[in-house]
């Protein structure tokens, strides 16, 4: 353990759950957010439908909204809800492109990994930003013209931000994530994070804004993301989010916002958050996850922004000539072009007229203002790329721009999207791993697993023996708080949420539940309908609980059999 709280390099051993709880349990005062239409579960909500198609003439309101969003994200709860941020029609058109991409991925073997979910559990479209731009430039323009999204990005990062997008689909039955923090420091192990000084822990979340745009209506039963407001303020959070006591606090105090198509949520990457459990039978919950990086930071994904500019510019130029607002066009430029001039080759790209040479976005905006042809913009972009190429080496020092080839004829694949672009993207070898279906995963979990019927479990629980190897089974309700309050619990069961199940059951963890006494003890996991409980029981068997089982039909099957249910008291508001 390091020497004291003032040490320059923090330690995971300094994490204090009581200090964390005192910080996150503070209320959100509506008086601090006069532009919000309401405060919902501690989160300021704004009606931004007037900005969905681009800027309005009310520049004063825009400036006030940007200021209020900035205060809410930094000093307030760390999260804001923007209702109707993107027009529903534009979202639906983009969704059509994404569904085509997902179908192509499945045909080629499917995606192999995710940041905070099991491989194959979700459907992912990585680099959805570039793929949408190339596949359907007009859809890209309509989707990214929103001034509401631009204002939120500017509120956290200022101008010249770098947008990346990853579409995520959580299928019916998809499990909740563990709570986590996000990019940059959130992608490090505890050992790695301890190598960075505390001021780097403070800096990391300021370099990126997290966001999500709903691509379908999301009631809480579909499992939209869970958040813990104010948790972004805890300085040791990058060392705390894996600790079981912090995970359990999240499970008991998180909030979950229902969303409608086109709504957007923006939040600090330092906020503890996790996707929820999709409890529906037929809703494939789709959201476009935004990672917006500062001009001074590094984005998560490698994006060919020159290719995007070349694909989008002809459509954007035509739309501008047909009456598209210039401010809306500027938002589209910000979404696709690189807005920062560096890094560059200062031998070739010297800042003659200022401290920095022109960026891609500067070129694209100039092209729109001066009505350049697409061919001229492609030529200037190629020259711009050449100026950025390093010439270090015996034959390259000081080589001037006049000596560099212009590359006026760009490769055909950069000029326009080919037919069937969605299939081509997925078929190019990006997703080689074979896909495992959820039915196959469930069958594997249930192989050799005892599954009690409600009647069998009720009879086993009626034994008067003490809990233990020869006593009645310990019944563990793995559902989250909302489900327990909605349907009640099996009389005699205990609550251990799925998020902390392994920590609270493993006797060697140091955090096991008092009712869990040994690996020989019979345990029965219970969920709503008897699906997630099978995965949970399989996980306990891997921990060494050889007599782990689950309940067929879950709590709903138990209640349908007329067996006793205990109501769960709801917390006071």
RANORTA-V107348 format. One record per run of one state. SS is the DSSP state (2 for helix, 1 for strand, 0 for the rest). FROM is the first residue (numbers start at 1). LEN is the number of residues. Records with the same first field share a line. If there is no record, write none. Layout:
SS->FROM-LEN, FROM-LEN
This chain:
0->1-11, 15-2, 25-5, 33-5, 41-2, 48-1, 52-7, 75-4, 84-4, 108-14, 126-2, 136-1, 145-2, 158-4, 171-9, 181-4, 188-2, 194-4, 215-3, 219-1, 223-3, 228-3, 234-3, 241-3, 254-1, 257-2, 260-4, 269-4, 275-10, 294-11, 322-4, 337-23, 371-3, 389-12, 404-8, 416-5, 428-10, 447-3, 453-1, 462-12, 478-3, 488-1, 491-3, 496-2, 506-17, 527-5, 544-4, 552-2, 561-4, 567-7
2->12-3, 17-8, 30-3, 49-3, 59-16, 88-20, 128-8, 137-8, 147-11, 185-3, 190-4, 198-10, 220-3, 231-3, 237-4, 244-10, 305-17, 326-11, 360-11, 374-15, 401-3, 412-4, 421-7, 438-9, 454-8, 481-7, 498-8, 532-12, 554-7
1->38-3, 43-5, 79-5, 122-4, 162-9, 180-1, 208-7, 218-1, 226-2, 255-2, 259-1, 264-5, 273-2, 285-9, 450-3, 474-4, 489-2, 494-2, 523-4, 548-4, 565-2
